[in-house]
Amino acid sequence: MQKLKNVEEKHLKKDAPQFEIGDTVDVHFTIKEENKSRIQVFNGLVIAKKGASVSKNFTVRRISHGEGVERIFPLNSPLVDKVVVKKRGKVRRAKLYYLRGMTGKKATKVKEKVVHREKK
């Protein structure tokens, strides 16, 4: 068991992004095409987080041309360049799968969380 933890630690990201379910994020993902690579940005709402340690994944959903598009990203993958949080969401569920059945304005049902700064 100890050996497994040592192997997993090597593959964990040191600067793992901090985001929660309900946040609107931009995921910068490296795409390799033949002999060149580029970074593509996928922006949307985080609807789920799964897994633990090395196998941790998160699902991002967006509406593109009237269709819902979901993509699952491995959190510790070297292909995920960075995750930028655009808006914090205020939700009361651990998984937002109910948004799959909604279109239009209903699909943007998540309210924005107001973050207060501490006084020094």
N, C-alpha and C positions, 0 to 999 in steps of 0.2 A: 504494500500500500504506500509506503514511503517513497519507493522508487517511482511510482506512478505520479505522485505529486511533484517530484523533482523534474520529471519529463514535461509535465503540464506547465510548470512555472516558466520554462524557457519560451513557451509559445504565447503566454499571456502578454497583453499590451501593458506597458508601464503607465501610459497616459490615456487610460480608457475614458471615453467621453461620458459626461454626466447628463443624462436626460431621463425623463419619466414618460409613462404612458399618457397620451393626450397632448404631448408637445409637438409642435410643428418644426420639422428639422430639414436641413439640407444634407444629404449624404453624398460625399465626394468619393466616387468609386472608380478604381482603375480598370479600364477595359483594354484587353490585349487583342489586337487584330493583326493577324499575320506576323509581320516583323516590327510593328510599332505599337505603342501604347498611348492611351490618352485618358484624361480624367473626365468622367461624366457626372453631372450633378442630378440626383434624384431627390426632389423635395416633396414632402407630404406629411401626413399625420401618423405618429407612432401609435399603432393599435394593439400591439402585443409584444411581450418579452418572454422568452422561453429559455430553458436550459440553465446550466451552471458551469462555472470554470471555463474551460476551453470551448465547449460546445454551446456557448450562450449566443442566441439569435434574437433579432428584433425585426418586426414586420412594419413596413411603412406603406401607407395607402394614400393614393391621390386620385383625383378625377381628371382624366385626360380625354378630351373630345367627347364628353358625355358618358364615358365608360370608366368604371372603377378599375384602377390598376394597383395591384399589391406586389411588393417585392420583399423577400426575406433576405436580410443581410447577416452574415456571421460577424459578431462584434469584434472578435480577436483576429480577424483575417488581415493579412498584410495588404490585401487589395482595397480595403476600406481605408482611404487616406485620412479623412476626418469627418466628423459629424458636427454641424453647426446648428445650434438651437435658435430658431427664429422667434417663436412664441411659446410661452409656458401655458399648458392647458390645465383647467380645473375639472377633474373627473372623479367619479365615485366608484369606478369599476376597475378591475385588474386587466380585463380584456375588453376591447371596444368592437367586438365582432358585430354588434347590432347596427353599426354604421354601414355594413355591406348592403343592407336592403334599402338604404336611403339614397336619394338622388337630389340634386339641386341644392336649395338652401338648407334642407334638412340634414344633408351630409356634413355641413359645417356646424354641427350642433354643439361642439365643445366650446365652453366659455374660456376666456383668457384669464389666467391666474394673475392677481395683482401681487407683485413682490415688493415688500417694504424693506428698505435698507435700515440697518441699525444705526442709531446715533452714536457718535464717538465722544 
